[in-house]
Amino acid sequence: MERGGKRGDLWNDLVERPVLGAGHGAVFGTSAVYFPQSANMPFAGATFNAPAGVNAVYITGLMPNVGYGVSVQANGAGNVVNVITSGANATTDAAGVLAVAF
């Protein structure tokens, strides 16, 4: 798999590790999925860079049915998604996935 494949490829681009926290991700069309490096690491918050064209982010590996504070801010290269463990305005599903649409 080549980094930064063509737009029609299943893996459009790999997303660099989050600014804070340990994880990786991938972009599929207009969605980005982020996942932890280790299932044993507790989530203490993270800032993710969502590339231009992405309008939904899915963060996996979180505790099920837990609230998180989420903010999204545009920058020149897409959006910055900040997730913190307080100020809950978004809740994970029963599988521990946090879905953020913007």
GITAQUI-V581718 format. One record per run of one state. SS is the DSSP state (2 for helix, 1 for strand, 0 for the rest). FROM is the first residue (numbers start at 1). LEN is the number of residues. Records with the same first field share a line. If there is no record, write none. Layout:
SS: FROM-LEN / FROM-LEN
//
This chain:
0: 1-12 / 16-7 / 29-2 / 37-9 / 52-4 / 60-7 / 76-2 / 85-5 / 92-6 / 102-1
1: 13-3 / 23-6 / 31-6 / 46-6 / 56-4 / 67-9 / 78-7 / 90-2 / 98-4
//
